Amino acid sequence: MTGSAIATLVALDDFLLRTAGFRAKIEAESRGPLMPHDVAWKPANTYADAPHEYILAPAEPELFQRFAAQLKESGVKEQFTLRGKTATYRYCYPGDGYKYWIIGRVLNRSKIQEAT
């Protein structure tokens, strides 16, 4: 096995451990008053080439703060390219079929099969 392949496996193992920890925390908090499926997500119509939904922090401060804390603690850094511009964001995958990320005061989510 090459050094590159080993590095890839180590990175994947690290990702899986962090994702499992995030998933466990979300499940533990699911007994709380608010979960992502409990809120009305708005479609991001201005980005047809990157389909996703969002909520604004002032509209759902509890949910926003919970995801902000989880992303800071165990989010996975990934690059995203749209219209020739690349940015790095922290994403989380709680196991509900979506990936979540924050830009400013906006919590975003995209179905995993649609996420790029």
Phi, psi and omega in degrees: 000135182282163177300323179295318180294321178295316179299321178296317179295320178296316179297319179295317178299316178299315178301314182296321178296315180294321179295318179298319178296317178296315180300318180297320180293319178296317179297320179295324180278353183295344175283351181288179187284343188217128176232164184305326181283353181273351185249161179270106178279143179258136177289140179273086186291338183283350181237067180298332180276000176217073186299128177197175178235165181209163167224150178269142182306315181297334180283327182221067187297324181295311180296317180301312181297322180296314179292323178300316179295317181293320178295320179295319184283316189222018178293152181258122178285129178219151175270146178228130179243130178217128178054041176081000179248134181246135177224156177251129179232162172264131180240154171228151183233087185283000177093013180257013179091001181236157167247145185237147175204161181239137171232114182063239180252030182238124173266123182248155172212151179217143174300138186301320180292340177268341185290140178236000000 
